[in-house]
Amino acid sequence: MSEAEDYIRTPQLQQQPELDFDEAARRQEEEAITAAENFLSSINSVTLDAPKQILGKEFDRIGFGAIDDDIFRSLVIARLS
């Protein structure tokens, strides 16, 4: 046992770098962040009227379109969204 302890304390073993087991996880995280940044930078435009286009048809189909009030229409669509 003392021989093993002496071997562990040899200068050659003391100079060995410690293993970094988290490097792979850190690399994966950096790659995911880069991919997300690339995706977000590739977005050219965003349309916010999708709920209005989709739910507006249903709004009219169930008969709410008979109420001629843009605020009411917007509130109902916002609530459904």
Distance bins in CASP14 RR format, pairs under 12 A and 6 or more apart:
PFRMAT RR
TARGET T0000
AUTHOR 0000-0000-0000
RMODE 2
METHOD distances of the structure
MODEL  1
1 7 0 0 0 0 0 1 0 0 0 0 0
1 8 0 0 0 0 0 1 0 0 0 0 0
2 8 0 0 0 0 0 1 0 0 0 0 0
2 9 0 0 0 0 0 1 0 0 0 0 0
3 9 0 0 0 0 0 1 0 0 0 0 0
3 10 0 0 0 0 0 1 0 0 0 0 0
4 10 0 0 0 0 0 1 0 0 0 0 0
4 13 0 0 0 0 0 1 0 0 0 0 0
5 13 0 0 0 0 0 1 0 0 0 0 0
6 13 0 0 0 0 0 1 0 0 0 0 0
7 13 1 0 0 1 0 0 0 0 0 0 0
7 14 0 0 0 0 0 1 0 0 0 0 0
8 14 0 0 0 0 1 0 0 0 0 0 0
8 16 0 0 0 0 0 1 0 0 0 0 0
9 15 0 0 0 0 0 1 0 0 0 0 0
10 16 0 0 0 0 0 1 0 0 0 0 0
17 23 0 0 0 0 0 1 0 0 0 0 0
20 26 0 0 0 0 1 0 0 0 0 0 0
20 27 0 0 0 0 0 1 0 0 0 0 0
22 28 0 0 0 0 0 1 0 0 0 0 0
22 29 0 0 0 0 1 0 0 0 0 0 0
22 30 0 0 0 0 0 1 0 0 0 0 0
23 29 0 0 0 0 0 1 0 0 0 0 0
23 30 0 0 0 0 0 1 0 0 0 0 0
24 30 0 0 0 0 0 1 0 0 0 0 0
24 31 0 0 0 0 0 1 0 0 0 0 0
25 31 0 0 0 0 0 1 0 0 0 0 0
25 32 0 0 0 0 0 1 0 0 0 0 0
26 32 0 0 0 0 0 1 0 0 0 0 0
26 33 0 0 0 0 0 1 0 0 0 0 0
27 33 0 0 0 0 0 1 0 0 0 0 0
27 34 0 0 0 0 0 1 0 0 0 0 0
28 34 0 0 0 0 0 1 0 0 0 0 0
28 35 0 0 0 0 0 1 0 0 0 0 0
29 35 0 0 0 0 0 1 0 0 0 0 0
29 36 0 0 0 0 0 1 0 0 0 0 0
30 36 0 0 0 0 0 1 0 0 0 0 0
30 37 0 0 0 0 0 1 0 0 0 0 0
31 37 0 0 0 0 0 1 0 0 0 0 0
31 38 0 0 0 0 0 1 0 0 0 0 0
32 38 0 0 0 0 0 1 0 0 0 0 0
32 39 0 0 0 0 0 1 0 0 0 0 0
33 39 0 0 0 0 0 1 0 0 0 0 0
33 40 0 0 0 0 0 1 0 0 0 0 0
34 40 0 0 0 0 0 1 0 0 0 0 0
34 41 0 0 0 0 0 1 0 0 0 0 0
35 41 0 0 0 0 0 1 0 0 0 0 0
35 42 0 0 0 0 0 1 0 0 0 0 0
36 42 0 0 0 0 0 1 0 0 0 0 0
36 43 0 0 0 0 0 1 0 0 0 0 0
37 43 0 0 0 0 0 1 0 0 0 0 0
40 46 0 0 0 0 0 1 0 0 0 0 0
47 53 0 0 0 0 1 0 0 0 0 0 0
47 54 0 0 0 0 0 1 0 0 0 0 0
48 74 0 0 0 0 0 1 0 0 0 0 0
48 77 0 0 0 0 0 1 0 0 0 0 0
48 78 0 0 0 0 0 1 0 0 0 0 0
48 81 0 0 0 0 0 1 0 0 0 0 0
49 55 0 0 0 0 0 1 0 0 0 0 0
49 56 0 0 0 0 0 1 0 0 0 0 0
49 74 0 0 0 0 0 1 0 0 0 0 0
49 77 0 0 0 0 1 0 0 0 0 0 0
49 81 0 0 0 0 0 1 0 0 0 0 0
50 56 0 0 0 0 0 1 0 0 0 0 0
50 77 0 0 0 0 0 1 0 0 0 0 0
50 81 0 0 0 0 1 0 0 0 0 0 0
51 57 0 0 0 0 0 1 0 0 0 0 0
51 58 0 0 0 0 0 1 0 0 0 0 0
51 59 0 0 0 0 0 1 0 0 0 0 0
51 73 0 0 0 0 0 1 0 0 0 0 0
51 74 0 0 0 0 1 0 0 0 0 0 0
51 76 0 0 0 0 0 1 0 0 0 0 0
51 77 1 0 1 0 0 0 0 0 0 0 0
51 78 1 0 0 1 0 0 0 0 0 0 0
51 79 0 0 0 0 0 1 0 0 0 0 0
51 80 1 0 0 1 0 0 0 0 0 0 0
51 81 1 0 1 0 0 0 0 0 0 0 0
52 58 0 0 0 0 0 1 0 0 0 0 0
52 59 0 0 0 0 1 0 0 0 0 0 0
52 60 0 0 0 0 0 1 0 0 0 0 0
52 70 0 0 0 0 0 1 0 0 0 0 0
52 73 0 0 0 0 1 0 0 0 0 0 0
52 74 1 0 0 1 0 0 0 0 0 0 0
52 75 0 0 0 0 0 1 0 0 0 0 0
52 76 0 0 0 0 0 1 0 0 0 0 0
52 77 1 0 1 0 0 0 0 0 0 0 0
52 78 0 0 0 0 1 0 0 0 0 0 0
52 80 0 0 0 0 0 1 0 0 0 0 0
52 81 0 0 0 0 1 0 0 0 0 0 0
53 59 0 0 0 0 0 1 0 0 0 0 0
53 60 0 0 0 0 0 1 0 0 0 0 0
53 77 0 0 0 0 1 0 0 0 0 0 0
53 81 0 0 0 0 0 1 0 0 0 0 0
54 60 0 0 0 0 0 1 0 0 0 0 0
54 61 0 0 0 0 0 1 0 0 0 0 0
54 77 0 0 0 0 1 0 0 0 0 0 0
54 80 0 0 0 0 1 0 0 0 0 0 0
54 81 0 0 0 0 1 0 0 0 0 0 0
55 61 0 0 0 0 0 1 0 0 0 0 0
55 62 0 0 0 0 0 1 0 0 0 0 0
55 64 0 0 0 0 0 1 0 0 0 0 0
55 65 0 0 0 0 0 1 0 0 0 0 0
55 73 0 0 0 0 1 0 0 0 0 0 0
55 74 0 0 0 0 0 1 0 0 0 0 0
55 75 0 0 0 0 0 1 0 0 0 0 0
55 76 1 0 0 1 0 0 0 0 0 0 0
55 77 1 0 1 0 0 0 0 0 0 0 0
55 78 0 0 0 0 1 0 0 0 0 0 0
55 79 0 0 0 0 1 0 0 0 0 0 0
55 80 1 0 1 0 0 0 0 0 0 0 0
55 81 1 0 0 1 0 0 0 0 0 0 0
56 62 0 0 0 0 1 0 0 0 0 0 0
56 63 0 0 0 0 0 1 0 0 0 0 0
56 64 0 0 0 0 1 0 0 0 0 0 0
56 65 0 0 0 0 1 0 0 0 0 0 0
56 70 0 0 0 0 0 1 0 0 0 0 0
56 73 1 0 0 1 0 0 0 0 0 0 0
56 74 0 0 0 0 0 1 0 0 0 0 0
56 76 0 0 0 0 1 0 0 0 0 0 0
56 77 1 0 0 1 0 0 0 0 0 0 0
56 78 0 0 0 0 0 1 0 0 0 0 0
56 80 0 0 0 0 1 0 0 0 0 0 0
56 81 0 0 0 0 0 1 0 0 0 0 0
57 63 0 0 0 0 0 1 0 0 0 0 0
57 64 0 0 0 0 0 1 0 0 0 0 0
57 65 0 0 0 0 0 1 0 0 0 0 0
57 73 0 0 0 0 0 1 0 0 0 0 0
57 77 0 0 0 0 0 1 0 0 0 0 0
57 80 0 0 0 0 0 1 0 0 0 0 0
58 64 0 0 0 0 1 0 0 0 0 0 0
58 65 0 0 0 0 0 1 0 0 0 0 0
58 73 0 0 0 0 0 1 0 0 0 0 0
58 76 0 0 0 0 1 0 0 0 0 0 0
58 77 0 0 0 0 1 0 0 0 0 0 0
58 80 1 0 0 1 0 0 0 0 0 0 0
58 81 0 0 0 0 0 1 0 0 0 0 0
59 65 1 0 0 1 0 0 0 0 0 0 0
59 66 0 0 0 0 0 1 0 0 0 0 0
59 67 0 0 0 0 1 0 0 0 0 0 0
59 69 0 0 0 0 0 1 0 0 0 0 0
59 70 0 0 0 0 0 1 0 0 0 0 0
59 72 0 0 0 0 1 0 0 0 0 0 0
59 73 1 0 0 1 0 0 0 0 0 0 0
59 74 0 0 0 0 0 1 0 0 0 0 0
59 75 0 0 0 0 0 1 0 0 0 0 0
59 76 1 0 0 1 0 0 0 0 0 0 0
59 77 1 0 0 1 0 0 0 0 0 0 0
59 78 0 0 0 0 0 1 0 0 0 0 0
59 79 0 0 0 0 0 1 0 0 0 0 0
59 80 0 0 0 0 1 0 0 0 0 0 0
59 81 0 0 0 0 0 1 0 0 0 0 0
60 66 0 0 0 0 1 0 0 0 0 0 0
60 67 0 0 0 0 0 1 0 0 0 0 0
60 68 0 0 0 0 0 1 0 0 0 0 0
60 73 0 0 0 0 1 0 0 0 0 0 0
60 76 0 0 0 0 0 1 0 0 0 0 0
60 77 0 0 0 0 0 1 0 0 0 0 0
62 76 0 0 0 0 1 0 0 0 0 0 0
62 80 0 0 0 0 0 1 0 0 0 0 0
63 73 0 0 0 0 0 1 0 0 0 0 0
63 76 0 0 0 0 0 1 0 0 0 0 0
64 72 1 0 0 1 0 0 0 0 0 0 0
64 73 1 0 0 1 0 0 0 0 0 0 0
64 74 0 0 0 0 0 1 0 0 0 0 0
64 75 0 0 0 0 0 1 0 0 0 0 0
64 76 1 0 0 1 0 0 0 0 0 0 0
64 77 0 0 0 0 1 0 0 0 0 0 0
64 79 0 0 0 0 0 1 0 0 0 0 0
64 80 0 0 0 0 0 1 0 0 0 0 0
65 72 0 0 0 0 1 0 0 0 0 0 0
65 73 1 0 0 1 0 0 0 0 0 0 0
65 76 0 0 0 0 1 0 0 0 0 0 0
65 77 0 0 0 0 0 1 0 0 0 0 0
66 72 0 0 0 0 0 1 0 0 0 0 0
66 73 0 0 0 0 0 1 0 0 0 0 0
67 73 1 0 0 1 0 0 0 0 0 0 0
67 75 0 0 0 0 0 1 0 0 0 0 0
67 76 0 0 0 0 1 0 0 0 0 0 0
69 75 0 0 0 0 1 0 0 0 0 0 0
69 76 0 0 0 0 1 0 0 0 0 0 0
70 76 0 0 0 0 0 1 0 0 0 0 0
70 77 0 0 0 0 0 1 0 0 0 0 0
71 77 0 0 0 0 0 1 0 0 0 0 0
71 78 0 0 0 0 0 1 0 0 0 0 0
72 78 0 0 0 0 0 1 0 0 0 0 0
72 79 0 0 0 0 0 1 0 0 0 0 0
73 79 0 0 0 0 0 1 0 0 0 0 0
73 80 0 0 0 0 0 1 0 0 0 0 0
74 80 0 0 0 0 0 1 0 0 0 0 0
74 81 0 0 0 0 0 1 0 0 0 0 0
75 81 0 0 0 0 0 1 0 0 0 0 0
END
